[in-house]
Amino acid sequence: MPHNTLTRRRVHRSNQEKKRAVSRNAVVEPSPQRPIRLFIADSYEVHRVGMRALFEGEPDMAVVGETDTAEDVLAESRRTKPDVMLLTYGLFKGRDTELCKRLSDALPALRIVVIVWSNDDDVFRHAVGTGAQAILVGDICRGKLIQAVHTVARGGSYLDQRGTDQTFRLLRQHSDALGSRSVLCNLSAQERKIISHIANGDTNKEIATKMTLSEKTVKNYIANMFVKLEITRRTQAVTLYLQTCRSHAPEGEWMCA
């Protein structure tokens, strides 16, 4: 194959990868003229009707589709192109992580909110593992649900208090009884500040602006921090920070023995 042809293919592949990266980092700036487009996937009609009524009362949100079967989620989400997917855990009968991955591959800019209607730790642990931008317990109040949608739509992550408590219990079990405070004290001063911004729901771009850093530098700090904490999700970082620093000063200034 001619060298020029190979070069053109490499350039094309590189440009496609850059477009996908930009799309994944895209955030929604909601307004009545450009509302957040929502898709509801829940097997119970009463849940779908209730959420639709709730969101239709918000001037900057619009429900563009809904389904009660996993089979329709991919096809309908491609057709309606939502900004945020509200997905009940269990809809895909134990393969929710696979479903979330397929959704993310098909729609890189899509933000996923997983709703868990169970108090079982194993169920919640698997829900956290889906890679969703928000994990919510089913009986979340109206205000918190609206807040969660706004947060993920602008590129952040969200855990409500019950989700935080439940995730922390799982993380504590995973860390073999190693205290979270000593784990967080392994972070550098910059990493502590960054994790406090993550807990505040800030995106990488917002963190970069607030800390006068490049977005790439913020991403590198976060990647290194996740290795130190043995976590893979922003929601897990939020949990560790909130549980450790709830009674301490802001901006990551907790006490380390």
C-alpha positions in Angstrom: 0.0 0.0 0.0 1.5 3.4 -0.9 2.9 5.5 1.9 0.6 8.5 1.1 -2.5 6.3 1.5 -1.3 5.0 4.9 -0.6 8.6 6.0 -4.0 9.8 4.9 -5.7 6.9 6.8 -3.7 7.7 10.0 -4.7 11.4 9.8 -8.3 10.5 9.2 -8.3 8.1 12.2 -6.6 10.7 14.4 -9.2 13.3 13.4 -12.1 10.9 14.1 -10.6 10.2 17.6 -10.4 13.9 18.3 -14.0 14.4 17.3 -15.1 11.6 19.6 -13.1 13.1 22.5 -14.7 16.5 22.0 -18.1 14.9 21.8 -17.6 13.0 25.1 -16.6 16.2 26.9 -19.5 18.3 25.5 -21.7 19.9 28.1 -25.2 21.2 27.9 -26.0 24.9 28.6 -29.7 24.6 29.4 -32.2 27.3 28.6 -35.9 27.5 27.5 -34.5 27.8 24.0 -32.2 24.9 24.4 -33.6 22.6 27.1 -31.9 19.5 28.4 -33.2 16.6 26.3 -34.2 13.7 28.6 -34.9 10.0 27.9 -36.6 7.8 30.5 -36.0 4.0 30.6 -38.0 2.3 33.3 -40.0 -0.9 33.3 -42.8 0.6 35.5 -45.3 2.9 33.8 -46.0 4.8 37.1 -42.3 5.7 37.4 -42.2 7.0 33.8 -45.4 9.0 34.1 -44.2 10.5 37.4 -40.8 11.5 36.1 -42.2 12.9 32.9 -44.7 15.1 34.8 -41.9 16.3 37.1 -39.5 17.2 34.2 -42.2 18.8 32.0 -42.7 21.3 34.8 -39.1 22.5 34.4 -38.7 25.2 31.7 -35.1 24.1 30.8 -35.9 20.4 30.4 -37.8 18.3 27.8 -38.6 14.6 27.8 -37.9 13.4 24.2 -38.6 9.7 24.7 -39.3 6.8 27.0 -39.3 3.1 27.0 -40.0 0.1 29.2 -37.8 -2.4 27.5 -34.0 -2.6 27.1 -34.4 -3.6 23.5 -35.8 -0.2 22.6 -33.2 1.9 24.6 -30.5 1.9 21.9 -32.7 2.4 18.9 -34.9 5.1 20.5 -31.9 7.0 22.0 -30.2 7.1 18.6 -33.5 8.4 17.1 -34.2 11.0 19.8 -30.5 12.0 20.7 -31.1 12.9 24.4 -28.5 14.7 26.5 -29.3 12.7 29.6 -30.6 9.2 30.0 -32.5 8.2 33.2 -32.0 4.4 33.4 -33.5 2.2 36.0 -30.9 -0.4 37.1 -32.0 -3.9 36.3 -33.8 -3.0 33.0 -31.2 -5.0 31.1 -31.5 -8.0 33.4 -28.0 -8.1 34.9 -26.3 -6.6 31.8 -26.7 -2.9 32.7 -23.0 -2.3 32.5 -23.0 -3.6 28.9 -26.0 -1.4 28.1 -24.3 1.7 29.5 -21.2 1.0 27.4 -23.2 0.5 24.3 -25.1 3.7 24.9 -21.8 5.6 25.5 -20.3 4.1 22.3 -23.3 5.0 20.2 -23.8 8.5 21.8 -20.5 9.7 23.2 -22.0 12.9 24.6 -24.8 11.1 26.4 -24.8 11.5 30.2 -26.3 8.6 32.1 -28.2 8.7 35.4 -28.8 5.2 37.0 -31.6 4.9 39.4 -31.5 2.0 41.9 -34.7 0.7 43.4 -33.0 -1.6 45.9 -31.2 -1.4 49.2 -29.1 -4.5 48.4 -25.4 -3.7 48.6 -24.5 -6.1 45.7 -27.1 -4.3 43.5 -25.7 -0.9 44.4 -22.1 -2.1 43.8 -23.0 -3.2 40.3 -24.8 0.0 39.6 -21.7 2.0 40.6 -19.8 -0.2 38.2 -21.9 0.8 35.2 -19.8 4.0 34.7 -22.9 6.2 34.9 -22.3 9.9 35.8 -24.9 9.8 38.6 -26.2 7.0 40.9 -29.4 7.7 42.7 -31.5 5.8 45.2 -35.1 5.4 43.9 -36.9 7.4 46.6 -34.8 10.5 45.9 -36.7 13.8 46.4 -37.8 16.0 43.5 -35.2 18.7 44.1 -32.3 16.3 44.3 -33.3 14.6 41.1 -33.5 18.0 39.3 -30.1 18.9 40.7 -28.6 15.6 39.6 -29.8 16.1 36.0 -28.4 19.7 35.9 -25.1 18.5 37.3 -24.5 15.7 34.9 -25.8 17.7 31.9 -23.0 20.3 32.5 -20.4 17.5 32.8 -20.3 16.8 36.5 -21.0 13.7 38.6 -23.6 13.2 41.3 -24.4 11.0 44.3 -27.2 11.7 46.7 -26.5 11.3 50.5 -27.9 7.7 50.7 -25.9 6.8 47.6 -22.8 8.3 49.2 -23.3 6.3 52.4 -23.9 3.1 50.6 -21.0 3.5 48.3 -18.7 4.4 51.1 -19.7 1.2 53.0 -18.7 -0.8 49.9 -15.4 1.1 49.4 -14.6 0.6 53.1 -15.1 -3.1 52.7 -13.0 -3.1 49.5 -10.1 -1.3 51.3 -9.8 -4.1 53.9 -10.6 -1.8 56.8 -7.9 0.8 55.9 -9.3 4.1 57.2 -10.4 6.5 54.4 -8.7 9.4 56.2 -5.2 7.7 55.9 -6.0 6.9 52.3 -6.8 10.5 51.4 -3.7 11.7 53.2 -1.7 9.9 50.5 -2.8 12.6 48.1 -0.7 15.7 47.2 -2.0 19.1 48.2 -3.1 19.7 44.6 -4.9 16.4 44.4 -6.7 17.2 47.6 -8.0 20.5 46.1 -9.0 18.7 43.0 -11.0 16.0 44.8 -12.8 18.7 46.7 -13.8 20.3 43.4 -14.9 16.9 42.0 -17.1 16.5 45.1 -18.6 19.9 44.3 -19.7 18.6 40.9 -17.2 20.6 38.9 -16.1 19.5 35.5 -12.4 19.2 34.5 -12.7 22.4 32.6 -14.2 24.2 35.6 -11.5 22.8 37.9 -8.8 24.0 35.5 -10.2 27.5 35.5 -10.6 27.7 39.3 -7.1 26.3 39.9 -5.4 28.2 37.0 -4.2 24.9 35.4 -4.6 23.4 31.9 -7.4 20.9 31.5 -4.8 18.3 30.5 -3.0 18.8 33.8 -6.2 18.4 35.7 -6.9 15.1 33.9 -3.4 13.9 34.7 -3.8 14.7 38.4 -7.2 12.9 38.5 -5.7 9.8 36.8 -2.9 9.7 39.3 -5.3 10.2 42.2 -7.5 7.4 41.1 -4.5 5.0 41.1 -3.6 6.1 44.6 -7.2 5.6 45.9 -7.7 2.4 43.9 -10.9 3.7 42.3 -12.1 4.2 38.8 -15.1 6.5 39.0 -15.6 10.2 39.9 -18.6 9.1 42.0 -16.3 7.0 44.2 -14.0 10.0 44.6 -17.0 12.1 45.7 -18.0 9.4 48.3 -14.5 9.3 49.8 -14.2 13.0 50.1 -17.6 13.7 51.6 -17.4 10.9 54.1 -13.9 12.0 55.2 -14.3 15.8 55.1 -17.8 16.3 56.2 -16.8 17.7 59.6 -13.5 19.4 58.4 -12.5 22.6 56.6 -13.3 23.0 52.8 -10.9 22.7 49.9 -9.4 19.5 51.0 -7.8 20.8 54.2 -8.5 17.8 56.4 -6.4 16.6 59.3 -3.8 13.8 58.5 -2.2 12.0 61.4 
